[in-house]
Structures are given as structure tokens and as C-alpha cells.
Amino acid sequence: MIKTDTGVELATQDFGDPADPAILLIMGAMASMLWWPEEFCQDLAARGHYVIRYDNRDTGLSTSYQPGSPPYTMDDMAEDAIRILDGYGIEKAHLAGMSLGGMIAQIAALTHPQRVRALTLISTTPVGIDTSGLPQTSAAYMEHASTGENVDWTDDQQVIDFIVRDTKMIAGTAHPYDEARARNLVENDVKRARNFVSVTNHFMLKGGEGLDGRLPGLEAPLLVIHGTADPIFPVDHGTLLADTVAGARLLKIEGGGHELHPGDWPEIIAAIAEHSNR
């Protein structure tokens, strides 16, 4: 557990040799570090990296707040990532962010370029760039998401069932959906959390407003990984990210959804490791 100078507690876990180049993994909305599966982290560490995953605010064992009005922004969460590096005594790290975590990673890389050695953005959208002309979240997913208003977020079983349905809605088309695996992950996440209902604060987060137009000046080498069947941020968002930053590499996961499917781990892990070693 790292306690920042602002009093925020951030639960972390590390894998591998601290002498190896560091990779900090930043997960997306409503998801604790468990959504970077332990086996994924171990495989990445085995390729010669010191891997750190952590719980964002309002997830897992990190500081949580009363639901309804989060007293922090994505900018604060980007500062959290930098403070984790401070806590580990790491001067520069490779940041890998997924979904909301990818937006947080962009903010961190743009505001603290001296701390970011490389950047990998997975299933996310550009910060400070107009994306209104791109395809948006699918109607089917939006219809599903609207049913969340009927969930009693203090009832663990209702929450688990809703999030399991969510994992099916964001799954890709390349692999069979494994409900048993998804349910096990969700149950562990809900039961482990300090106060799981607080994850709903992530629905209200803002940030990055001062970064308009700054993404083309990103200094860190960029790798973009995006599934071609992502219903949250369609693949055009990943393409725009890569097109905006000179020298960026785009890896499209054919049939990939808004997820880290084990069937895609070999390709994703190999790409992150190669990018980090370049």
C-alpha cells in the first residue's frame, strides 16, 4: 500500500525483478487491479520487466469515497500513477493503460514527460482531440448500460450479475465467451473491495481539459492496441490515436473486444514487451 502526500492510499502489487525496466499497468473504469490478471502480469514480467499493477481510487483496496460526487478528477488519478512511481523509487517507467486507464496514462505522459519511458494505450480514446466525428459506443451496449440504473448497487449479487452481463456485452467475436471465468473474476473483485458501490463514481469523472491539442507533441514512444470489435471505443479511436502521434505503432486485435482476452495475451504481451525494449 502506498500512501501519497495527499493522504490517498493506493493498493499495489509488483511482479518480477525491481532491477528490470518498470511497467506500470493502469486499469479502466470500475475495475481494480484484478482486471490485469496475475498470469498476464507474470508473463510480462518473465520477459524482463518489473511489472506493477494497482487499484485506482474507488476500486479494490485503495481509498474510496461516498458514491455520487467524487472529489477527484482523471488529472488527480494521473498524479496517483506518478506518486506510485515515487513510492517505488522509479525515475521513469513504461505506462500501459486500458480504457479509462489509457486516458489517465495519456494525461500522465503529457504532464510528466520526464517520468514516462514509453506508453501503451489499449482500448481507449484520445485525450484533448475532438472525437465527435468517430463511431461511438454501440447502441446495444448503451441499452445494456441503461439497465444499470435499476441495479441496487448495495446488493452484491445484483451487482455481480450486472457486471457479468457487462463482460459479455464488451466481449469480442474472436473467442468463445467464458461466463464462468468472467463470474469468478467479478465475484473476487466485488468481495475484495473496501466499498464496491464507490466504483460508480467513475461514471462522473472529468479531466484532461487543459490538454487540448497537446497529444501530437507526446514525447514517449507510443504503441496503440485496439480490438476491431470493440463496442465501447470502436477501433477508429485507436486509429486516430496512432495517426495523431508521429512514429506511433497500431496493433489491431482482429475480433478483439473491450477486454484482455486470454486468447489474445500472447500477441498483446509480445507487443508490449517489444515496445518496451525498443
C-alpha positions in Angstrom: 0.0 0.0 0.0 1.3 3.4 -1.0 0.1 6.5 0.9 0.6 9.7 -1.1 1.3 13.1 0.2 -2.4 13.9 -0.3 -3.4 11.1 2.0 -4.7 8.8 -0.7 -4.0 5.1 -0.2 -3.2 3.1 -3.3 -3.0 -0.7 -3.2 -0.3 -2.1 -5.4 1.3 -5.4 -6.3 4.6 -6.0 -8.2 6.0 -8.9 -10.2 9.5 -9.6 -11.4 12.9 -8.1 -10.6 13.0 -4.5 -9.5 16.3 -4.1 -11.4 14.4 -4.7 -14.7 12.7 -1.8 -16.6 9.4 -0.9 -14.9 5.9 -1.2 -16.5 3.0 0.4 -14.6 -0.4 -1.0 -15.5 -3.4 1.4 -15.2 -6.8 -0.2 -15.5 -10.1 1.3 -16.6 -13.4 2.4 -15.1 -14.9 0.4 -12.2 -12.1 -2.1 -12.4 -9.5 -2.9 -9.8 -6.0 -4.3 -10.5 -7.5 -7.8 -10.7 -8.6 -6.9 -14.3 -4.9 -7.1 -15.1 -4.8 -10.9 -14.4 -2.0 -12.2 -12.3 -1.0 -14.6 -15.1 -0.8 -11.7 -17.5 1.5 -9.8 -15.2 3.7 -12.8 -14.6 4.1 -13.5 -18.3 5.0 -9.8 -18.9 7.5 -9.9 -16.0 9.0 -13.1 -17.4 10.0 -11.1 -20.5 12.4 -9.0 -18.4 10.2 -6.3 -16.9 9.3 -5.2 -13.4 5.5 -5.1 -13.5 3.3 -3.1 -11.1 -0.4 -3.1 -11.0 -2.6 -1.1 -8.7 -6.2 -0.3 -7.6 -7.4 3.1 -8.8 -9.2 5.3 -6.3 -12.7 3.9 -5.6 -11.7 0.3 -6.6 -10.3 -2.6 -4.7 -8.4 -1.8 -1.5 -7.5 1.8 -2.4 -9.1 4.9 -0.9 -12.8 5.1 -1.6 -15.3 7.9 -1.3 -19.0 8.2 -0.8 -20.8 7.5 -4.1 -22.3 10.4 -6.0 -19.7 13.1 -6.1 -16.1 12.1 -6.5 -13.7 14.7 -5.0 -11.1 14.0 -7.7 -10.6 14.0 -11.5 -8.7 12.0 -14.0 -5.9 14.5 -13.6 -5.7 13.5 -9.9 -5.6 9.9 -11.0 -2.7 10.6 -13.3 -0.9 12.2 -10.4 -1.6 9.0 -8.5 0.3 7.0 -11.1 3.3 9.3 -10.8 3.2 9.0 -7.0 3.2 5.2 -7.3 6.5 5.5 -9.3 7.7 7.8 -6.5 6.8 5.2 -3.9 8.7 2.5 -5.7 11.7 4.8 -6.3 11.3 4.6 -10.0 12.5 7.5 -12.1 11.0 6.5 -15.4 8.5 3.8 -16.4 6.6 2.4 -19.3 2.9 3.2 -18.7 0.3 0.8 -20.0 -3.3 2.0 -19.7 -6.6 0.4 -20.7 -9.8 2.2 -21.4 -10.2 5.0 -18.7 -6.7 3.9 -17.7 -5.5 4.8 -21.2 -6.8 8.3 -20.7 -5.1 8.6 -17.3 -1.9 7.3 -18.9 -2.1 10.0 -21.6 -2.6 12.7 -19.0 0.4 11.4 -17.0 2.6 11.2 -20.1 1.7 14.7 -21.3 2.1 16.4 -17.9 5.1 14.4 -16.7 7.0 13.5 -19.9 10.3 13.1 -17.9 8.8 10.2 -16.0 7.4 8.2 -18.9 9.8 6.0 -20.9 7.2 4.5 -23.2 3.4 4.4 -23.5 1.0 1.7 -24.4 -2.7 2.5 -24.8 -5.3 -0.3 -25.0 -8.9 0.0 -26.0 -9.1 3.8 -25.3 -9.7 7.1 -26.9 -7.5 10.2 -27.5 -7.3 13.0 -24.8 -7.6 16.6 -26.0 -8.7 15.6 -29.5 -12.2 16.0 -31.0 -13.7 12.5 -31.4 -17.3 13.6 -32.1 -16.9 12.5 -35.8 -15.9 9.0 -34.9 -18.2 6.0 -34.4 -19.4 6.0 -30.8 -20.4 3.3 -28.2 -22.7 0.8 -29.8 -26.5 1.1 -29.3 -26.7 -2.4 -27.9 -24.1 -1.6 -25.2 -25.8 1.7 -24.4 -29.1 -0.2 -24.0 -27.5 -2.7 -21.6 -25.7 0.1 -19.7 -29.1 1.9 -19.1 -30.3 -1.1 -17.1 -27.6 -0.3 -14.5 -29.9 2.4 -13.2 -32.2 -0.5 -12.0 -29.4 -2.2 -10.1 -29.2 -2.0 -6.3 -25.5 -1.3 -6.0 -25.5 -2.2 -2.4 -26.7 -5.7 -3.3 -23.6 -7.7 -4.2 -25.5 -10.4 -6.1 -27.3 -7.8 -8.3 -24.0 -6.1 -8.9 -22.2 -9.3 -9.8 -24.9 -10.4 -12.2 -25.0 -6.9 -13.9 -21.2 -6.8 -14.4 -21.1 -10.3 -15.7 -23.6 -9.3 -18.3 -21.4 -6.3 -19.0 -18.4 -8.5 -19.7 -20.5 -10.4 -22.3 -21.5 -7.2 -23.9 -17.9 -5.9 -24.3 -16.5 -9.3 -25.4 -15.1 -9.6 -28.9 -16.0 -12.1 -31.6 -12.7 -13.9 -32.0 -13.1 -16.2 -29.0 -16.0 -18.0 -27.2 -17.3 -16.1 -24.2 -16.4 -17.8 -20.9 -19.0 -16.9 -18.4 -17.6 -19.0 -15.6 -14.2 -17.2 -15.9 -15.9 -13.8 -16.0 -18.1 -14.6 -13.0 -15.1 -15.7 -10.9 -13.3 -12.5 -11.7 -16.2 -10.3 -10.9 -17.1 -12.1 -7.7 -13.5 -11.8 -6.5 -13.4 -8.1 -7.4 -16.7 -7.3 -5.6 -15.8 -9.3 -2.5 -12.3 -7.8 -2.2 -13.3 -4.2 -2.5 -13.4 -1.8 0.5 -16.7 -0.5 -0.7 -17.7 -1.7 -4.2 -20.6 0.7 -4.7 -18.0 3.6 -4.8 -16.9 2.4 -8.3 -19.9 4.2 -9.6 -18.0 7.4 -9.0 -16.1 6.6 -12.2 -19.2 7.4 -14.2 -18.8 11.0 -13.3 -15.1 11.6 -13.8 -13.8 14.5 -15.8 -10.3 15.7 -16.6 -7.7 16.5 -19.2 -9.4 19.7 -20.2 -6.1 21.6 -20.3 -4.6 19.3 -22.8 -6.4 20.3 -25.9 -4.2 19.8 -28.9 -1.2 18.6 -27.0 -1.3 14.9 -28.0 0.7 15.4 -31.2 3.6 16.6 -29.0 3.7 13.4 -27.0 7.3 12.6 -26.3 7.0 8.9 -25.2 7.1 6.3 -27.9 3.5 5.1 -28.4 2.0 1.7 -29.0 -1.8 1.5 -29.6 -3.5 -1.8 -29.1 -7.2 -2.0 -30.1 -9.7 -4.7 -30.9 -11.6 -4.4 -34.2 -14.8 -5.5 -32.5 -14.6 -3.0 -29.5 -18.2 -1.8 -28.8 -17.2 0.9 -26.3 -14.5 2.7 -28.3 -14.7 1.4 -31.8 -11.4 0.8 -33.5 -11.4 4.2 -35.2 -10.5 5.7 -31.8 -7.3 3.6 -31.8 -6.5 4.5 -35.3 -6.9 8.2 -34.6 -4.6 7.9 -31.6 -1.9 6.3 -33.7 -2.4 8.8 -36.5 -2.1 11.7 -34.2 1.3 10.8 -32.8 4.3 10.6 -35.1 6.0 7.2 -35.1 3.2 5.5 -33.2 2.5 1.9 -33.9 -1.0 0.5 -34.1 -1.7 -3.2 -33.4 -5.3 -4.2 -34.3 -6.6 -7.3 -32.5 -8.8 -9.0 -35.0 -12.2 -9.7 -33.5 -11.0 -8.3 -30.2 -13.5 -6.6 -27.8 -13.1 -4.1 -25.0 -11.2 -6.7 -22.9 -7.9 -8.5 -22.3 -9.0 -12.0 -23.5 -6.5 -14.8 -22.6 -6.6 -15.9 -26.2 -5.1 -12.6 -27.2 -2.5 -12.4 -24.4 0.4 -13.8 -26.4 0.0 -11.2 -29.1 -0.6 -8.3 -26.6 2.2 -9.3 -24.2 4.7 -9.8 -27.0 3.8 -6.3 -28.5 4.1 -4.6 -25.1 7.5 -6.3 -24.3 8.9 -5.4 -27.8 7.7 -1.8 -27.5 9.3 -1.5 -24.0 12.6 -3.0 -25.2 12.9 -0.7 -28.3 
